[in-house]
């Protein structure tokens, strides 16, 4: 898949656990884990916005396009 999710990188930079991010964003651990591992097929802009607010980052810090 050409879209890479770097959520784990941003979480590590902010020293934030999956549980902590889950509480701040109000998303289930399982859904956040699916997103973190790159298995999600879509992400809502509201969810992306909440993650960016919680991690104090930009969407481009989390999502990356990689050419094949």
C-alpha positions as CSV (number, residue, x, y, z in Angstrom):
1,X,0.0,0.0,0.0
2,X,1.5,3.4,-1.0
3,X,0.2,5.2,2.2
4,X,2.3,4.5,5.2
5,X,1.0,5.3,8.7
6,X,3.7,6.6,11.0
7,X,1.5,6.9,14.1
8,X,3.8,4.8,16.2
9,X,6.7,7.1,15.3
10,X,4.8,10.2,16.5
11,X,3.6,8.4,19.6
12,X,7.2,7.5,20.5
13,X,8.4,11.1,19.8
14,X,5.7,12.4,22.2
15,X,6.2,9.5,24.7
16,X,2.6,8.7,24.6
17,X,1.1,5.2,25.0
18,X,-1.6,3.7,23.0
19,X,-3.9,3.7,26.0
20,X,-3.2,7.4,26.7
21,X,-3.8,8.4,23.0
22,X,-7.0,6.3,23.0
23,X,-8.4,8.2,26.0
24,X,-7.4,11.6,24.6
25,X,-8.9,10.9,21.1
26,X,-11.9,8.9,22.4
27,X,-11.3,6.0,20.1
28,X,-11.2,2.3,21.0
29,X,-7.9,0.6,21.5
30,X,-8.7,-1.9,18.8
31,X,-9.5,0.8,16.2
32,X,-6.4,2.8,17.2
33,X,-4.3,-0.3,16.9
34,X,-5.7,-1.1,13.4
35,X,-4.8,2.4,12.4
36,X,-1.4,2.2,14.0
37,X,-0.5,-1.0,12.2
38,X,-1.6,0.3,8.8
39,X,-4.4,-2.1,8.5
40,X,-7.1,0.6,8.3
41,X,-8.7,1.2,4.9
42,X,-9.9,4.7,5.8
43,X,-9.7,7.3,8.5
44,X,-12.2,10.1,9.2
45,X,-10.9,13.6,9.1
46,X,-12.4,14.2,12.6
47,X,-10.3,11.2,13.9
48,X,-7.2,12.5,12.1
49,X,-7.8,16.0,13.6
50,X,-8.2,14.6,17.1
51,X,-5.0,12.6,16.8
52,X,-3.1,15.6,15.5
53,X,-4.4,17.7,18.4
54,X,-3.4,15.0,20.9
55,X,0.0,14.5,19.4
56,X,0.6,18.2,18.5
57,X,1.5,17.4,14.9
58,X,0.4,17.7,11.3
59,X,-1.5,15.0,9.2
60,X,1.7,14.7,7.1
61,X,3.6,13.6,10.2
62,X,1.3,10.6,10.5
63,X,0.5,9.8,6.9
64,X,3.1,9.4,4.2
65,X,2.8,8.6,0.5
66,X,5.5,6.2,-0.7
67,X,5.8,5.5,-4.5
68,X,6.0,1.9,-5.5
